[in-house]
Amino acid sequence: MVSLPVQACILDRAPSAEVFWLVRPETAPILESLPGVSGVLCRPQDSDLERVLRDIKPDALLNLGHRDKRMVPAARRAGVPIRVARPRGLAQILCATHVLWTKRTGTGRHEAQNSLDFLKPFEWQIPARAPSPRLLLTPEEMVRGEADLREVPRPRLGVITRGSGGTAGAFPGKLWWEKMLGAAESAGWNPVALSPPDAGTLPPTDIRGLMGRLHACDAVLGVSTGPTHLAAALGVPTLCLMGKRVKHGPDRWMPLGDRVEAMQYPGREDDLGSGMDRLDIGSVLARLEKMGTTRLTFGVYGSERTLKED
């Protein structure tokens, strides 16, 4: 999600450029229906990387997923002229034509800005603020999302209670969420847990199905993790709950979008301790009320229909 602004800047500078994405199979569907994408390729086995790159014959490879240390050496063997990488592993450093030595952590820069650094070898002026990604759904996917949430009356509050994997940011505990959802119901919201899959009662769905469900909500309340970034890029009013640590704070990881706000817990407790549980539920509700009212007043973002017409 934080890499998508790179494509926007490339096409702004070179509208005729062909942009191919080489991504993991589980995240590839995010790029469906996205204007400007010339092709989406799933990350093959290491032995096939060189073959895939020879088939595409790119003029440049930007290893945005810089932890993938085999990509740049494969690009060199495939004869890719420009190979941009971060200094992750000696082989990647030696095989890159351009290495980005800039520091990322503690700089106060958003991770999307760090991704835009990969365009420096082209000597383009990098925008001071990364453009917000805008994901698109088909009409059928919107209908599917509405159908999945048909039992949940409006105003709907999509909830993302925690992230997954070792790189997920901080999140409040179970007891805090129980109090939060109860207070939201008392305030007139109808919460529905959307992620992770085991947090709610909805049947499992694929990532495009999750995007449809997020779009069908009037607001989304979530911690700093992938689905929250998806909601923001779909134009849904999104309130992201974030910790204080430099690595996971808003400066670096706040979801990008025109209708996104972030709240951090007070105090200096460790994110992985009780800090997130000190988020004031009343303050969270006040922010949600403001954001949700905007959604209900102006209709569904990206659509000509109003809520009444829906």
FIROMAR-357108 format. One record per residue (C-alpha): residue in one letter; x, y, z. Coordinates in steps of 0.2 Angstrom, whole numbers, padded with zeros to 4 digits, always signed. Layout:
<sites>
AXYZ
...
</sites>
This chain:
<sites>
M+0000+0000+0000
V+0014+0012+0004
S+0022+0008-0013
L+0008+0013-0024
P+0013+0031-0024
V+0028+0026-0034
Q+0017+0021-0048
A+0007+0037-0047
C+0024+0047-0048
I+0031+0037-0063
L+0015+0039-0073
D+0014+0057-0069
R+0032+0060-0076
A+0031+0047-0090
P+0013+0044-0094
S+0017+0031-0108
A+0028+0020-0095
E+0023+0002-0093
V+0023-0002-0074
F+0023-0021-0069
W+0021-0027-0052
L+0030-0042-0046
V+0021-0047-0029
R+0016-0061-0018
P+0001-0071-0023
E-0009-0066-0007
T-0007-0047-0011
A-0009-0047-0030
P-0028-0045-0030
I-0026-0028-0022
L-0020-0022-0039
E-0035-0028-0049
S-0044-0014-0058
L-0031-0001-0054
P-0027+0011-0068
G-0010+0012-0075
V-0005-0006-0070
S+0002-0015-0086
G+0004-0032-0078
V+0003-0041-0061
L+0015-0055-0059
C+0016-0067-0044
R+0033-0069-0036
P+0040-0086-0043
Q+0052-0098-0036
D+0070-0091-0035
S+0075-0102-0050
D+0062-0094-0061
L+0066-0075-0056
E+0078-0073-0070
R+0067-0081-0083
V+0052-0069-0078
L+0063-0054-0079
R+0070-0059-0096
D+0052-0061-0102
I+0047-0043-0097
K+0063-0035-0102
P+0061-0020-0091
D+0072-0005-0092
A+0073-0003-0073
L+0069-0014-0058
L+0065-0005-0041
N+0066-0018-0027
L+0053-0009-0016
G+0052-0025-0006
H+0070-0023-0001
R+0070-0038+0010
D+0069-0049-0005
K+0088-0051-0007
R+0087-0062-0023
M+0078-0050-0034
V+0092-0038-0038
P+0105-0052-0042
A+0092-0060-0053
A+0089-0043-0062
R+0108-0042-0065
R+0109-0059-0073
A+0093-0055-0084
G+0102-0039-0090
V+0091-0026-0083
P+0100-0010-0085
I+0094+0000-0070
R+0093-0009-0053
V+0088+0001-0038
A+0090-0007-0020
R+0093-0003-0002
P+0108-0010+0007
R+0101-0027+0012
G+0114-0040+0010
L+0131-0040+0001
A+0124-0048-0015
Q+0111-0035-0017
I+0123-0021-0014
L+0135-0027-0027
C+0122-0031-0040
A+0113-0015-0039
T+0117+0000-0051
H+0110+0012-0037
V+0110+0009-0019
L+0099+0020-0007
W+0109+0023+0009
T+0096+0035+0016
K+0090+0031+0034
R+0072+0027+0036
T+0069+0024+0055
G+0068+0040+0066
T+0068+0052+0051
G+0050+0058+0053
R+0047+0053+0035
H+0032+0042+0030
E+0036+0025+0023
A+0028+0030+0006
Q+0041+0044+0005
N+0055+0031+0008
S+0048+0021-0006
L+0048+0037-0017
D+0067+0037-0015
F+0068+0023-0027
L+0065+0036-0041
K+0080+0047-0037
P+0091+0038-0050
F+0079+0046-0063
E+0083+0063-0057
W+0065+0067-0055
Q+0059+0080-0042
I+0051+0069-0028
P+0035+0077-0021
A+0036+0083-0003
R+0020+0073+0001
A+0016+0056-0007
P+0000+0055-0017
S-0013+0045-0008
P-0017+0028-0017
R-0034+0026-0023
L-0041+0008-0025
L-0055+0003-0035
L-0069-0009-0034
T-0080-0016-0048
P-0099-0013-0046
E-0101-0032-0043
E-0089-0031-0029
M-0098-0016-0021
V-0114-0026-0022
R-0106-0041-0015
G-0099-0031+0000
E-0117-0024+0003
A-0124-0041+0003
D-0111-0048+0015
L-0116-0034+0028
R-0135-0034+0024
E-0139-0040+0042
V-0129-0025+0049
P-0140-0009+0049
R-0132+0008+0045
P-0123+0017+0051
R-0110+0003+0050
L-0093+0004+0059
G-0080-0008+0052
V-0068-0014+0065
I-0050-0020+0063
T-0045-0026+0081
R-0027-0031+0078
G-0014-0035+0065
S-0005-0051+0060
G+0013-0056+0058
G+0028-0051+0067
T+0028-0033+0059
A+0011-0028+0065
G+0010-0012+0076
A+0002-0011+0093
F-0016-0014+0097
P-0028-0013+0112
G-0032-0028+0122
K-0048-0038+0121
L-0056-0030+0136
W-0053-0013+0129
W-0062-0018+0113
E-0077-0025+0122
K-0079-0009+0131
M-0076+0001+0115
L-0089-0009+0104
G-0102-0008+0118
A-0100+0011+0119
A-0101+0012+0100
E-0117+0003+0100
S-0124+0014+0114
A-0119+0029+0103
G-0129+0023+0088
W-0116+0014+0078
N-0118-0004+0072
P-0100-0012+0074
V-0095-0026+0063
A-0078-0035+0065
L-0070-0037+0048
S-0052-0042+0052
P-0043-0053+0057
P-0055-0066+0051
D-0057-0074+0068
A-0063-0058+0077
G-0081-0058+0070
T-0095-0070+0065
L-0094-0066+0046
P-0089-0081+0035
P-0071-0080+0028
T-0068-0071+0012
D-0054-0066+0000
I-0045-0050+0000
R-0056-0042-0014
G-0071-0048-0003
L-0064-0039+0012
M-0062-0023+0002
G-0080-0024-0003
R-0085-0026+0015
L-0074-0011+0020
H-0082+0000+0007
A-0099-0005+0013
C-0095+0003+0030
D-0099+0021+0035
A-0083+0022+0044
V-0069+0011+0049
L-0060+0010+0066
G-0044+0000+0066
V-0026-0002+0072
S-0011+0000+0060
T-0011-0015+0049
G-0015-0019+0031
P-0034-0019+0031
T-0034-0001+0038
H-0023+0005+0024
L-0036-0004+0012
A-0050+0006+0020
A-0041+0022+0018
A-0037+0019+0000
L-0055+0015-0004
G-0060+0032+0003
V-0069+0026+0018
P-0068+0038+0033
T-0054+0029+0044
L-0048+0031+0061
C-0032+0023+0064
L-0026+0018+0082
M-0008+0019+0083
G+0006+0017+0096
K+0020+0029+0101
R+0035+0019+0095
V+0045+0028+0081
K+0045+0012+0070
H+0026+0011+0071
G+0020+0029+0074
P+0009+0040+0062
D+0024+0049+0055
R+0030+0033+0047
W+0014+0022+0045
M-0002+0032+0045
P-0013+0026+0031
L-0014+0037+0016
G-0030+0045+0011
D-0041+0061+0011
R-0052+0054+0025
V-0040+0047+0038
E-0036+0052+0055
A-0025+0044+0069
M-0026+0043+0087
Q-0011+0039+0099
Y-0013+0033+0117
P-0007+0045+0131
G+0008+0042+0141
R+0025+0033+0138
E+0020+0015+0141
D+0027+0002+0130
D+0016-0001+0115
L+0016-0020+0118
G+0011-0017+0136
S-0004-0007+0143
G-0002+0009+0133
M-0015+0006+0120
D-0028+0001+0133
R-0027+0019+0139
L-0035+0026+0124
D-0050+0036+0130
I-0065+0028+0123
G-0075+0044+0124
S-0062+0053+0113
V-0062+0039+0100
L-0081+0040+0099
A-0081+0059+0097
R-0069+0057+0082
L-0079+0043+0074
E-0095+0053+0076
K-0087+0068+0066
M-0080+0056+0053
G-0096+0046+0051
T-0107+0061+0050
T-0097+0067+0035
R-0099+0050+0026
L-0118+0050+0029
T-0120+0068+0024
F-0111+0067+0007
G-0114+0049+0002
V-0102+0035-0003
Y-0085+0041-0008
G-0081+0038-0026
S-0099+0036-0031
E-0113+0047-0038
R-0126+0039-0027
T-0131+0046-0011
L-0134+0035+0004
K-0153+0039+0003
E-0153+0033-0015
D-0143+0017-0010
</sites>
